[in-house]
């Protein structure tokens, strides 16, 4: 039995511990894997991209519990999802989009208990749902079908007639690397702000402190500074435009 946990709670307070207490009490013997509690508070987009990276890396039957929920206590729904043999539980704010977009995904709207704290659905709503699923409950038993969940998508790349790709930075990771929405194919250079960068294989292909464009582990083009932060050195942030000229990788 395996539950993963992704939140924006941090670890300085007792919030994560409270959720874990609910999980191990309701499902004794369950393994709870902390993926991260360092998502920037309320940053659904960063959480969505994190979910995209990991949700299918875990074995079938895993329950992914995701709580990045600025709308807690509002009319937004609580949902449980079955997708590609895994389960995901969280708020209906787009954070579970990677699984929702997978063919055959099933979505259930789960009722919120009347005694749930309106400020802590992670503990009182989502953790109990996750425990119920990991114990083998059928998804359909948890609530009613939900045919219109909130889905967030990565912005599309615009392709010019000459093959030039116009995209943008979709997230900046903790190293200050700027991940773009451009899927690597072939490229000769990447232009961002006033910088023109050749595409290299890895960080070590440039000297310390030098900027570089490369293909990250997700298959997307990234902009980095070796042993530094591209966000700080180049002034890049989410939404910064990038232009990729296609050719053979140098």
BADOKE-832937 format. One line per 8 residues: their letters; for each residue x, y, z of C-alpha. Coordinates in steps of 0.25 Angstrom, whole numbers, plus 5000, padded with zeros to 4 digits. Each point is the difference from the previous one (the first is absolute). Last residue first. Layout:
N
A> X Y Z ~ ...
END
This chain:
250
XXXXXXXX> 5103 5086 4873 ~ 4986 4995 4999 ~ 4995 5000 4985 ~ 4991 5011 4996 ~ 4987 5007 5005 ~ 5000 5014 5006 ~ 4994 5001 5013 ~ 4994 5013 5005
XXXXXXXX> 4997 5002 5015 ~ 4990 5009 5007 ~ 5000 5002 5015 ~ 4987 4995 5006 ~ 5006 4994 5013 ~ 5012 5008 5003 ~ 5014 5004 4994 ~ 5009 5011 5005
XXXXXXXX> 5012 4994 4993 ~ 5009 4998 5012 ~ 4989 4999 5011 ~ 4991 4990 4992 ~ 5011 4993 4993 ~ 5005 4997 5014 ~ 5015 4995 5002 ~ 5009 4988 4999
XXXXXXXX> 4999 5000 4985 ~ 4989 5010 4996 ~ 4987 4994 4995 ~ 4990 5001 4989 ~ 4992 4987 4997 ~ 4994 4994 4988 ~ 4990 4989 5003 ~ 5002 4985 5000
XXXXXXXX> 4997 4998 5014 ~ 5014 4997 5004 ~ 5005 5014 4994 ~ 5004 5003 4986 ~ 5010 5011 5001 ~ 5002 5015 4999 ~ 5012 5006 5007 ~ 5004 5012 5008
XXXXXXXX> 5015 5002 5006 ~ 5003 5000 5015 ~ 5009 4988 4999 ~ 5005 4997 4986 ~ 4991 4994 4990 ~ 4998 4985 4995 ~ 4999 4996 5015 ~ 4986 5004 5000
XXXXXXXX> 4996 4989 4990 ~ 4997 4997 4985 ~ 5001 5014 4995 ~ 4990 5010 4992 ~ 5007 5013 4997 ~ 4995 5012 5007 ~ 4996 5013 4995 ~ 4998 5010 5012
XXXXXXXX> 4992 5013 4999 ~ 4987 4995 5006 ~ 5001 4985 4996 ~ 5005 4994 4987 ~ 5003 4986 4999 ~ 5009 4995 4989 ~ 5003 4988 4990 ~ 4988 4992 5003
XXXXXXXX> 4995 4986 4997 ~ 4988 4993 5007 ~ 4999 5004 5014 ~ 4986 5003 5005 ~ 4998 5015 5002 ~ 4992 5004 5013 ~ 5012 5006 5007 ~ 5007 4996 5013
XXXXXXXX> 5008 5011 5006 ~ 5011 4995 5009 ~ 5001 5008 5013 ~ 5005 4988 5008 ~ 4986 4999 5007 ~ 4993 4999 4987 ~ 4994 5011 4991 ~ 4987 4996 4993
XXXXXXXX> 4993 5003 4987 ~ 5010 5008 4993 ~ 4995 5004 4986 ~ 4998 4995 4986 ~ 5003 5005 4985 ~ 5006 4989 4991 ~ 5007 5004 4987 ~ 4996 4990 4989
XXXXXXXX> 5001 5010 4989 ~ 4985 5001 4999 ~ 4999 5004 5015 ~ 4996 4990 5011 ~ 4993 5004 5012 ~ 5002 4992 5013 ~ 4987 4997 5007 ~ 4998 5004 5015
XXXXXXXX> 5000 4988 5010 ~ 4986 4996 5003 ~ 4992 5001 5012 ~ 4987 4992 5002 ~ 4989 5003 5010 ~ 4991 4988 5000 ~ 4987 4999 4991 ~ 4995 4986 5001
XXXXXXXX> 4999 4997 5014 ~ 4995 4986 5004 ~ 4994 5000 5014 ~ 5006 4996 5013 ~ 5010 4991 5007 ~ 4994 4986 4996 ~ 5003 5003 4985 ~ 5015 4999 5003
XXXXXXXX> 4999 4986 5006 ~ 5006 4999 5014 ~ 5013 4992 5000 ~ 5007 5004 5013 ~ 5008 5010 4992 ~ 4987 5007 4996 ~ 4994 5002 5014 ~ 5014 5005 5005
XXXXXXXX> 5000 5010 4988 ~ 4986 5005 5003 ~ 5003 5001 5015 ~ 5012 5009 4996 ~ 4992 5009 4990 ~ 4988 5004 5009 ~ 5004 5003 5015 ~ 5015 5001 4999
XXXXXXXX> 5002 5007 4986 ~ 4987 5006 5002 ~ 5006 5010 5010 ~ 4994 5014 5000 ~ 4985 4996 5000 ~ 5002 4990 5011 ~ 4992 4987 4996 ~ 4988 4998 5009
XXXXXXXX> 4990 5001 4988 ~ 5008 4989 4993 ~ 5004 5005 4986 ~ 4993 4991 4989 ~ 5010 4994 4990 ~ 4999 5003 4985 ~ 5005 4988 4992 ~ 5008 5001 4988
XXXXXXXX> 5004 4988 4990 ~ 5012 5001 4991 ~ 4998 4992 4987 ~ 5011 5008 4992 ~ 5010 5008 5009 ~ 4995 5015 5000 ~ 4995 4998 5015 ~ 5013 4994 5004
XXXXXXXX> 5008 5012 4996 ~ 4989 5009 5004 ~ 5001 4997 5015 ~ 5003 5014 5005 ~ 4989 5006 4991 ~ 4992 5006 5011 ~ 4991 4988 5004 ~ 5007 4997 5014
XXXXXXXX> 5007 4988 5002 ~ 5001 4984 4999 ~ 5007 4992 4989 ~ 4999 4985 4997 ~ 5009 4992 4992 ~ 4997 4989 4989 ~ 5001 5009 4988 ~ 4990 5010 5006
XXXXXXXX> 4991 5000 5012 ~ 4996 5013 5006 ~ 4995 5005 5013 ~ 4994 5014 5001 ~ 4997 5011 5010 ~ 4991 5011 4994 ~ 5002 5015 5000 ~ 4989 5007 5008
XXXXXXXX> 5010 5006 5010 ~ 5006 4993 5012 ~ 5013 4999 4994 ~ 5002 5009 4987 ~ 5015 5002 5002 ~ 5002 4985 4999 ~ 5013 4994 4997 ~ 4997 4986 5006
XXXXXXXX> 5004 4988 4992 ~ 4998 4986 5005 ~ 5005 4989 4989 ~ 4994 4986 5003 ~ 5009 4989 4994 ~ 4993 4988 4995 ~ 5009 4999 4987 ~ 5014 5003 5004
XXXXXXXX> 5006 5014 5001 ~ 5006 5007 4988 ~ 4986 5003 4994 ~ 4998 5012 5010 ~ 5014 5005 5000 ~ 5003 5011 4990 ~ 4985 5004 4997 ~ 4998 5002 5015
XXXXXXXX> 5011 5010 5001 ~ 4995 5008 4988 ~ 4986 5000 5007 ~ 5007 5005 5013 ~ 5007 5011 4993 ~ 4987 5004 4994 ~ 4992 5000 5013 ~ 5009 5009 5007
XXXXXXXX> 4992 5003 5012 ~ 5013 5000 5009 ~ 5012 4997 4992 ~ 5002 4985 5000 ~ 5009 4996 5011 ~ 4992 4989 5006 ~ 5006 4990 4990 ~ 4999 4985 4997
XXXXXXXX> 4998 4994 5014 ~ 4997 4986 4998 ~ 4990 4994 5009 ~ 5001 4985 5002 ~ 4987 4994 5005 ~ 5001 4990 5012 ~ 4988 5005 5007 ~ 4990 5006 4990
XXXXXXXX> 4990 5009 5008 ~ 5011 5003 5011 ~ 5011 5001 4991 ~ 4993 5010 4990 ~ 4994 5009 5011 ~ 5013 5001 5007 ~ 5007 5003 4987 ~ 4990 5012 4998
XXXXXXXX> 5003 5005 5014 ~ 5015 4999 4997 ~ 4999 5008 4988 ~ 4993 5011 5007 ~ 5009 5001 5012 ~ 5008 5012 4997 ~ 5014 5002 4995 ~ 4999 4990 4989
XXXXXXXX> 4995 5007 4988 ~ 4985 5000 4997 ~ 5000 5001 4985 ~ 4997 4986 4998 ~ 5003 4987 4993 ~ 4998 4986 5007 ~ 5002 4986 4995 ~ 4991 4989 5005
XX> 5005 4985 4999 ~ 4994 4987 5004
END
